[in-house]
Amino acid sequence: MQESLTIGQLAARSGVAPSALRYYERLGLIRADRTGGNQRRYARTELRRVAFIRVSQQVGVSLEEIREALDSLPASRTPTAADWAELSAAWRARLSEKIRLMTKLRDDLDGCIGCGCLSLQRCVLYNPDDKLSGEGPGARLMLARPEPTASACGDCAPA
């Protein structure tokens, strides 16, 4: 049997504060066994789960979404590469969209910062007279734009 880790050891190995580990446990993201003295003991496999949680949070995934993803992993055994690949596939489109948006933000901000004046004539984020308000709230020029839909009769322009 593998040696288990104390909360201090898990914190040191994962770089996550003990208070955060207790919080993750309360949310059901990680699991601990208890000793006769009610001390937490973590299986070494929990290190992988904590790493997954940290990276997922850093790219903007909520703890609720992380919990749902981790709940899809088998509880009766250590997850295999295939288990992790299946979880990854479920997030692939979302992460690709985040990458696209972050790249666009980086590139568009480079242009704004590079011009030095935030020129309204050249700014790709400029929305004169709030013309895009009809598309919804938020940064409409940065967010994915809705695709035009075909009209009911097929001869008219999309609404």
C-alpha positions in Angstrom: 0.0 0.0 0.0 1.2 3.5 -0.8 2.2 5.8 2.0 -0.4 8.5 2.6 0.3 12.2 3.0 -0.5 14.5 5.9 -2.2 17.8 5.0 1.2 19.5 5.6 2.9 17.1 3.2 0.2 17.5 0.5 0.4 21.3 0.9 4.2 21.3 0.6 4.2 18.9 -2.5 1.3 20.7 -4.2 2.0 24.3 -3.4 -1.5 24.8 -2.1 -2.2 26.1 1.4 -3.7 23.7 3.9 -6.7 26.0 4.3 -7.3 25.6 0.5 -6.9 21.9 0.7 -9.5 21.7 3.5 -11.8 23.9 1.4 -11.3 21.6 -1.7 -12.2 18.6 0.6 -15.3 20.3 1.8 -16.4 20.9 -1.8 -15.7 17.2 -2.7 -12.8 18.0 -5.0 -10.3 15.9 -3.1 -10.7 13.1 -0.5 -9.0 12.3 2.7 -9.1 9.4 5.1 -9.1 10.0 8.8 -6.8 8.4 11.4 -8.0 7.3 14.8 -7.0 10.7 16.0 -9.2 12.3 13.3 -6.1 13.6 11.3 -6.4 13.8 7.5 -4.4 11.4 5.4 -4.4 11.8 1.6 -3.5 9.2 -1.0 -0.7 10.3 -3.2 -3.1 10.2 -6.1 -4.7 13.3 -4.7 -1.6 15.3 -5.8 -2.7 14.8 -9.4 -6.2 16.1 -8.6 -4.8 19.1 -6.8 -2.6 19.9 -9.8 -5.6 19.6 -12.1 -7.6 21.9 -9.8 -4.9 24.6 -9.8 -4.3 24.6 -13.5 -8.1 24.6 -14.2 -8.6 27.6 -12.0 -5.7 29.5 -13.6 -7.5 29.2 -17.0 -10.8 30.4 -15.5 -12.7 27.2 -14.9 -15.0 27.5 -11.9 -14.7 25.2 -8.9 -18.2 23.8 -9.6 -17.1 22.9 -13.2 -13.9 21.3 -11.8 -16.0 19.3 -9.3 -18.3 18.0 -12.0 -15.2 17.0 -14.1 -13.6 15.3 -11.2 -16.8 13.5 -10.4 -16.7 11.9 -13.8 -13.5 10.2 -12.9 -13.7 6.7 -11.4 -13.8 6.7 -7.5 -12.9 3.0 -7.2 -9.5 3.2 -8.8 -6.7 5.6 -9.9 -7.7 7.4 -13.1 -5.9 6.1 -16.2 -4.6 8.2 -19.1 -7.8 7.3 -21.0 -9.9 8.7 -18.1 -8.0 12.0 -18.2 -8.2 12.1 -22.0 -12.0 11.7 -21.9 -12.2 14.5 -19.3 -9.9 16.7 -21.5 -12.1 16.0 -24.6 -15.1 17.4 -22.8 -13.3 20.6 -22.2 -11.4 20.9 -25.5 -13.9 23.2 -27.3 -14.3 25.5 -24.3 -10.5 25.8 -23.8 -10.0 26.4 -27.5 -12.4 29.3 -27.4 -10.7 30.7 -24.4 -7.3 30.5 -26.2 -8.9 32.2 -29.2 -10.3 35.0 -27.1 -7.1 35.5 -25.1 -5.1 35.6 -28.3 -7.4 38.2 -29.8 -7.3 40.3 -26.6 -3.5 40.1 -26.6 -3.2 41.1 -30.2 -5.8 43.8 -30.1 -4.3 45.3 -26.9 -0.8 45.2 -28.5 -2.2 47.4 -31.3 -3.8 49.8 -28.8 -0.7 50.0 -26.6 1.6 50.1 -29.7 -0.1 53.2 -31.1 0.4 55.1 -27.9 -2.7 57.2 -28.2 -5.6 54.8 -28.2 -6.6 56.3 -31.5 -10.4 56.1 -32.1 -9.9 56.0 -35.8 -7.7 52.9 -35.7 -8.8 51.2 -32.5 -10.3 47.8 -33.1 -12.3 48.1 -29.9 -14.0 51.4 -30.7 -17.8 51.3 -30.8 -19.0 54.7 -31.9 -22.4 55.7 -30.6 -22.7 52.3 -29.0 -23.9 50.8 -32.3 -23.3 47.2 -31.0 -25.6 47.6 -28.0 -28.3 45.6 -29.9 -26.1 42.5 -29.9 -26.1 42.3 -26.1 -24.1 43.4 -23.1 -20.3 43.3 -22.8 -17.4 43.6 -25.0 -19.1 42.7 -28.3 -16.0 43.3 -30.4 -14.0 40.9 -28.3 -16.7 38.2 -27.7 -17.8 35.7 -30.3 -20.4 37.5 -32.5 -23.7 35.7 -33.2 -24.0 34.1 -36.6 -26.7 35.6 -38.8 -29.6 33.3 -39.1 -31.7 32.6 -42.2 -35.0 34.4 -42.3 -38.2 32.4 -42.3 -39.0 33.0 -46.0 -35.4 32.6 -47.2 -35.7 35.7 -49.5 -35.2 38.4 -46.8 -32.0 39.5 -45.2 -31.4 38.0 -41.8 -32.7 40.1 -38.9 
